[in-house]
């Protein structure tokens, strides 16, 4: 065992946001291939609405 306390944990915020964007992109691409662009636009609008409500609740 080490006698010193552990250091700070690394900040993975940027990596998590980038991977979230990549996952959102491929999910929207699959939805567009299967259902078409109007469904992707509707899902994007609903996602934006949900994020906006969460942000308003936190403020």
N, C-alpha and C positions, 0 to 999 in steps of 0.2 A: 504494500500500500504506500501511497505517497503521503508525505507529511504536510503538504501544502494544500490549501483549498482549491477547488476547481475554478477555472477561469470562466469568462463570460461565454455563453452559448453563441454559436454563429447565427447571424441574421439571414434567414432564408426567405424573407418576404419577397424580394425581387424574383427569385427562382419560382416561388409558388405562384406569383401573379403571371409570369410568363407561361408556365405550364397550364394554368387555368385558361389563359387565352388560347393556347394551342388546342386544348381539349374542347373548348367552346367552338373553335373554328371547325374541327373535324366533325363534331356532332351536328353543327348547322349544315355542313356539306352533305352528310348522310341524309339528314332530314330533307334537304332540298332535292336530292336525287330521288328519294322515295315519294315525297309528297308535293314538291314544287316550291317555288319562291314565296308565294303568299303565306304559306304555313311558316316558313322561316321568318318572314317579316312579323307575323303575329307573335311567334315565340320570342323574338327579340324585343318587341314592344312590351309583352308581358314580363319579361325578365327585367327590363328597364323600370317598369312600374313597381315591381317588387323591390328592387334595389332602392328606388326613390323612397318608398314607404319605410324601409328599414333605416335609411339615412334620416328621414324626418323624425322617426321615433327616437333615434339616438341623440338628436339635437335638442 
